[in-house]
Amino acid sequence: MNRQRLLIMFRSILLGIGYMSCLFQWFWIFIIALPPLVKSGALDTFIATPLPEPTPQTSPQDELSPIIVLVVGAITLFVLILTIIIFIRLPRTISKTGQHVVQHTAEAIIPTITHHKALPAKKRRELSRKLVIEIQLILVLLPFFIGLLIPPIDQLTKQIIIIVAAVLLGFSLLCFVCAWLIQPATTSRTRSHVSRG
């Protein structure tokens, strides 16, 4: 394995960890911002209260047959195996999806910035690279600043909210900055390979 390929692989791993950490940042904000919104009643219009349903009465004659136990066991085993497969593939999927979305967002913004003027391929790649970096920065900085505005919740003090948000921000930034620093030269061949993940 040559050095260039090793760097591309390492960069892909760093981007994957960075996007995972970014996802955790948004989960953290969602988790701490949701309870106050529910308590204030701001989400009542979006959540319909279900009507109470009558509970069926079970008779003592209802017993689980061996076939039902076998079917339930098989379904449980299938769900367990599927969960393990999902957890193994999840980081790679998040990395590819994150990079794909960010790259396509940058490509969609370029015509607006250039006023739909044609750019040389090298300048377009450089502009795309700068936009990708800016989008990644926005993705990791925005949840941190939202966290600064969230009031303390029960046992969660403002300091705890800010510390967790800052640690996740620092980890995401570290991964993204390292990935930016080891990005290969933006030739058309390596760029297309990198953008594929």
DOLUMNU-463002 format. One record per residue: x, y, z of N, C-alpha, C in turn; residue in one letter; residue number from 1. Coordinates in steps of 0.2 Angstrom, whole numbers, plus 2048, in hexadecimal, padded with zeros to 3 digits. Layout:
N
  n_X  n_Y  n_Z  ca_X  ca_Y  ca_Z  c_X  c_Y  c_Z  resn  resi
    X    Y    Z     X     Y     Z    X    Y    Z     A   NUM
...
REM end
This chain:
197
  n_X  n_Y  n_Z  ca_X  ca_Y  ca_Z  c_X  c_Y  c_Z  resn  resi
  804  7FA  800   800   800   800  804  806  800     M     1
  804  80B  7FB   808   810   7FB  806  816  800     N     2
  80A  81B  800   809   820   805  802  824  804     R     3
  801  826  7FD   7FB   829   7FB  7F5  826  7FD     Q     4
  7F5  81F  7FC   7EF   81C   7FE  7EE  81B  805     R     5
  7F3  81A  809   7F3   81A   810  7F0  821  813     L     6
  7F2  826  810   7F0   82D   812  7E8  82E  811     L     7
  7E6  82B  80B   7DF   82C   809  7DB  828  80E     I     8
  7DD  822  810   7DA   81E   814  7D9  821  81B     M     9
  7DF  823  81E   7DF   826   824  7DB  82D  824     F    10
  7DB  830  81F   7D6   836   81F  7CF  834  81F     R    11
  7CD  82F  81C   7C7   82C   81C  7C4  82A  823     S    12
  7C9  827  826   7C8   825   82D  7C6  82B  832     I    13
  7CB  830  831   7CA   837   835  7C4  83A  833     L    14
  7C2  83A  82D   7BB   83D   82B  7B5  83A  82E     L    15
  7B6  833  82E   7B1   82F   831  7B0  830  838     G    16
  7B5  831  83C   7B5   832   843  7B3  839  844     I    17
  7B5  83E  840   7B2   845   840  7AB  846  83F     G    18
  7A8  842  83A   7A1   842   839  79D  83F  83F     Y    19
  7A0  839  841   79D   836   847  79C  83B  84D     M    20
  7A2  83E  84F   7A2   843   854  79E  849  853     S    21
  79D  84B  84D   798   850   84B  791  84E  84C     C    22
  790  848  84B   789   845   84C  788  845  853     L    23
  78D  843  857   78C   843   85F  78B  84A  861     F    24
  78E  84F  85E   78D   856   860  785  858  85F     Q    25
  783  856  85A   77C   858   858  777  853  85D     W    26
  779  84D  85E   775   849   863  775  84C  86A     F    27
  77A  84E  86C   77B   852   872  776  858  873     W    28
  777  85C  86E   772   862   86E  76B  860  86E     I    29
  769  85B  86A   762   858   869  760  856  870     F    30
  764  852  873   762   84F   87A  761  854  87F     I    31
  766  859  87F   765   85E   885  760  863  883     I    32
  75E  864  87D   759   86A   87B  752  867  87A     A    33
  751  860  87A   74B   85E   879  746  85E  87F     L    34
  749  85C  885   745   85D   88B  742  863  88D     P    35
  746  869  88C   743   870   88E  73D  871  888     P    36
  73E  86F  882   739   870   87D  733  86C  87F     L    37
  733  866  881   72E   862   883  72A  865  889     V    38
  72E  867  88E   72B   86A   894  727  871  892     K    39
  72A  875  88E   727   87B   88C  721  87A  888     S    40
  720  875  885   71A   873   881  71B  876  87A     G    41
  721  877  878   722   87A   871  721  875  86C     A    42
  722  86E  86E   721   869   869  71A  865  869     L    43
  715  868  86D   70F   865   86E  70B  865  867     D    44
  70C  86A  863   708   86A   85C  70B  865  858     T    45
  711  862  859   714   85D   854  712  856  857     F    46
  711  856  85D   710   84F   860  709  84E  862     I    47
  705  849  85F   6FE   848   860  6FE  843  865     A    48
  6F9  845  86A   6F8   840   870  6F4  83A  86E     T    49
  6F6  834  86E   6F3   82F   86C  6ED  82D  871     P    50
  6E7  82B  86E   6E1   829   872  6E3  823  876     L    51
  6E0  822  87C   6E2   81C   880  6DE  816  87D     P    52
  6E1  811  87C   6DE   80B   879  6DD  806  87F     E    53
  6D7  802  87E   6D6   7FE   883  6DB  7F8  883     P    54
  6DD  7F6  889   6E1   7F0   889  6DE  7EA  889     T    55
  6E0  7E5  885   6DD   7DF   884  6DE  7DA  88A     P    56
  6D9  7D7  88C   6D9   7D3   892  6DC  7CC  890     Q    57
  6E1  7C9  893   6E4   7C3   891  6E1  7BE  896     T    58
  6DF  7B8  893   6DC   7B3   897  6E2  7AE  899     S    59
  6E1  7AB  89F   6E7   7A6   8A1  6E8  7A0  89C     P    60
  6E3  79F  897   6E4   79A   893  6E9  79B  88D     Q    61
  6EB  7A2  88C   6EF   7A4   887  6F6  7A2  889     D    62
  6F9  79E  885   700   79C   887  704  79C  881     E    63
  70B  79D  881   70F   79E   87C  711  796  879     L    64
  710  795  873   711   78F   870  719  78F  86E     S    65
  71C  789  86E   723   788   86C  724  78C  865     P    66
  71F  78B  860   720   78E   85A  721  796  85B     I    67
  71D  799  85F   71D   7A0   860  724  7A2  863     I    68
  726  79E  868   72C   7A0   86B  732  79F  866     V    69
  732  79A  862   737   799   85D  737  79F  858     L    70
  731  7A1  856   731   7A7   851  734  7AD  854     V    71
  731  7AF  85A   734   7B5   85E  73B  7B4  85F     V    72
  73E  7AE  861   745   7AE   862  749  7AF  85B     G    73
  746  7AC  855   74A   7AD   84F  74A  7B5  84D     A    74
  744  7B8  84E   744   7BF   84D  749  7C3  851     I    75
  749  7C2  857   74E   7C5   85C  755  7C4  85A     T    76
  756  7BE  858   75D   7BD   855  75F  7C0  84F     L    77
  75A  7C1  84B   75B   7C4   844  75C  7CC  846     F    78
  758  7CF  84A   759   7D6   84C  760  7D7  84F     V    79
  762  7D3  854   768   7D3   857  76E  7D3  852     L    80
  76E  7CE  84D   773   7CE   848  773  7D4  844     I    81
  76D  7D7  842   76C   7DD   83E  76F  7E3  841     L    82
  76E  7E3  848   770   7E9   84C  778  7E9  84C     T    83
  77B  7E3  84D   782   7E2   84D  785  7E5  846     I    84
  782  7E2  841   784   7E4   83A  784  7EC  839     I    85
  77E  7EF  83B   77D   7F6   83B  783  7FA  83F     I    86
  784  7F7  845   789   7FB   849  790  7FA  846     F    87
  792  7F5  842   798   7F4   83F  799  7F9  839     I    88
  793  7F9  835   793   7FD   82F  792  805  830     R    89
  78F  806  836   78D   80D   837  792  813  837     L    90
  799  812  83A   79E   817   839  79F  819  831     P    91
  7A0  813  82E   7A2   814   827  79C  817  823     R    92
  796  815  824   790   818   821  790  820  822     T    93
  791  821  829   790   829   82B  796  82D  827     I    94
  79C  82A  827   7A2   82D   824  7A0  82E  81C     S    95
  79E  829  819   79C   82A   812  797  82F  810     K    96
  791  82E  814   78B   832   814  78D  83A  815     T    97
  791  83B  81B   793   841   81D  797  845  817     G    98
  79C  841  815   7A0   844   810  79D  845  809     Q    99
  798  841  808   794   841   801  790  847  802     H   100
  78C  848  808   788   84E   808  78B  855  808     V   101
  791  855  80C   795   85B   80C  798  85D  805     V   102
  79A  858  802   79D   859   7FB  798  85B  7F6     Q   103
  792  858  7F6   78D   85A   7F2  78A  861  7F4     H   104
  78A  863  7FA   788   86A   7FC  78D  86F  7FA     T   105
  793  86D  7FA   798   872   7F8  797  873  7F0     A   106
  796  86D  7EC   796   86E   7E5  78F  872  7E3     E   107
  78A  871  7E7   784   875   7E6  785  87C  7E7     A   108
  789  87E  7EC   78A   885   7EE  78F  889  7E9     I   109
  793  885  7E6   798   888   7E1  795  88D  7DC     I   110
  790  88A  7D8   78D   88F   7D3  78B  896  7D6     P   111
  788  895  7DC   785   89C   7DF  78B  8A0  7E0     T   112
  791  89E  7E3   797   8A2   7E5  79A  8A5  7DE     I   113
  79A  8A1  7D9   79E   8A3   7D3  799  8A6  7CE     T   114
  793  8A7  7D0   78E   8AB   7CC  78D  8A7  7C5     H   115
  78D  8A0  7C6   78C   89B   7C0  792  89C  7BB     H   116
  797  89F  7BD   79D   8A0   7B8  7A1  899  7B8     K   117
  7A3  897  7B2   7A8   891   7B1  7AE  893  7B5     A   118
  7B1  88E  7B8   7B7   88E   7BC  7BC  889  7B9     L   119
  7C2  88A  7B9   7C7   885   7B7  7C6  87F  7BC     P   120
  7C8  879  7BA   7C7   873   7BF  7CB  874  7C5     A   121
  7D1  876  7C5   7D5   877   7CB  7D2  87C  7D0     K   122
  7D0  882  7CD   7CD   887   7D2  7C6  884  7D5     K   123
  7C2  880  7D1   7BC   87D   7D3  7BD  878  7D9     R   124
  7C2  874  7D8   7C4   86F   7DD  7C6  873  7E4     R   125
  7CA  878  7E3   7CD   87C   7E8  7C7  87F  7EC     E   126
  7C2  882  7E8   7BC   885   7EB  7B8  880  7EF     L   127
  7B7  87B  7EC   7B3   875   7EF  7B6  873  7F5     S   128
  7BD  872  7F5   7C1   870   7FB  7BF  875  801     R   129
  7C0  87C  7FF   7BF   881   804  7B8  881  807     K   130
  7B3  880  802   7AC   87F   805  7AB  879  809     L   131
  7AE  874  807   7AD   86E   80C  7AF  86F  813     V   132
  7B5  872  813   7B8   874   81A  7B3  879  81E     I   133
  7B1  87E  81A   7AC   883   81D  7A6  87F  820     E   134
  7A3  87B  81C   79D   877   81E  79E  873  824     I   135
  7A4  86F  824   7A6   86B   829  7A7  86F  830     Q   136
  7A9  875  82F   7AA   87A   835  7A3  87C  837     L   137
  79F  87D  833   798   87F   835  795  87A  839     I   138
  795  873  836   792   86E   839  795  86C  840     L   139
  79B  86E  841   79E   86C   848  79D  872  84D     V   140
  79D  878  84A   79D   87E   84E  795  880  851     L   141
  791  87F  84C   78A   881   84D  787  87D  854     L   142
  788  877  855   785   874   85B  788  876  861     P   143
  78F  878  861   792   87B   866  78F  881  868     F   144
  78E  886  864   78B   88C   865  783  88C  867     F   145
  780  887  865   779   885   867  779  883  86E     I   146
  77E  87F  870   77F   87D   877  780  882  87C     G   147
  784  888  87A   785   88D   87E  77E  891  880     L   148
  779  890  87B   773   894   87D  76E  890  881     L   149
  76F  889  881   76A   885   885  76B  886  88D     I   150
  766  887  890   766   888   897  767  881  89B     P   151
  769  882  8A1   76B   87B   8A5  764  877  8A6     P   152
  765  871  8A6   75F   86C   8A7  760  868  8AD     I   153
  75B  868  8B2   75C   864   8B8  763  863  8BA     D   154
  766  85D  8BA   76C   85C   8BC  772  85E  8B8     Q   155
  770  860  8B1   775   862   8AD  776  86A  8AD     L   156
  77C  86B  8B0   77E   872   8B1  780  875  8AA     T   157
  780  87C  8A9   783   87F   8A3  78A  87D  8A2     K   158
  78E  87C  8A7   795   87A   8A6  796  873  8A3     Q   159
  792  86E  8A5   792   868   8A2  790  868  89B     I   160
  78A  86B  89A   788   86C   893  78E  86F  88E     I   161
  791  874  890   796   877   88D  79C  873  88C     I   162
  79E  870  891   7A4   86B   891  7A3  866  88C     I   163
  79E  862  88D   79C   85D   888  79C  85F  881     V   164
  799  865  880   799   868   879  7A0  86A  877     A   165
  7A4  86C  87B   7AB   86E   879  7AF  868  878     A   166
  7AE  863  87C   7B2   85D   87B  7B1  85A  874     V   167
  7AA  859  872   7A8   857   86C  7AA  85B  866     L   168
  7AA  862  867   7AC   866   862  7B4  866  861     L   169
  7B8  865  866   7BF   864   865  7C1  85E  862     G   170
  7BD  859  863   7BF   852   860  7BD  852  859     F   171
  7B7  855  857   7B5   856   850  7BA  85A  84C     S   172
  7BC  860  84F   7C1   864   84C  7C7  861  84B     L   173
  7CA  85D  850   7D0   85A   84F  7D0  855  849     L   174
  7CB  851  849   7CA   84C   843  7CA  850  83D     C   175
  7C6  855  83C   7C5   858   836  7CC  85C  834     F   176
  7CF  85F  839   7D5   863   837  7DB  85E  835     V   177
  7DB  858  838   7E0   853   836  7DF  851  82F     C   178
  7D8  850  82E   7D6   84D   827  7D8  853  822     A   179
  7D7  859  823   7D9   85F   81F  7E0  85F  81D     W   180
  7E4  85E  823   7EB   85E   822  7EE  859  81E     L   181
  7EB  853  81E   7EE   84D   81A  7EB  84C  814     I   182
  7E6  851  812   7E3   850   80B  7E8  850  806     Q   183
  7E7  84C  801   7EC   84B   7FB  7EB  851  7F7     P   184
  7F0  852  7F3   7F0   858   7EE  7EA  857  7EA     A   185
  7E7  85D  7E8   7E0   85D   7E4  7E1  85C  7DD     T   186
  7E4  856  7DB   7E4   855   7D4  7DD  852  7D2     T   187
  7DB  851  7CC   7D4   84F   7CB  7D3  848  7CC     S   188
  7D9  844  7CC   7D8   83D   7CD  7D7  83B  7D5     R   189
  7DC  83E  7D9   7DB   83D   7E0  7D5  840  7E3     T   190
  7D3  846  7E0   7CD   849   7E3  7C7  845  7E2     R   191
  7C6  842  7DC   7C0   83E   7DB  7C0  838  7DF     S   192
  7C6  835  7E0   7C7   830   7E5  7C5  831  7EC     H   193
  7C8  837  7EE   7C6   839   7F5  7BF  83B  7F6     V   194
  7BC  83E  7F1   7B5   840   7F2  7B0  83A  7F2     S   195
  7B3  834  7EF   7AF   82E   7EF  7B0  82B  7F6     R   196
  7B4  82D  7FB   7B5   82B   801  7BA  826  802     G   197
REM end
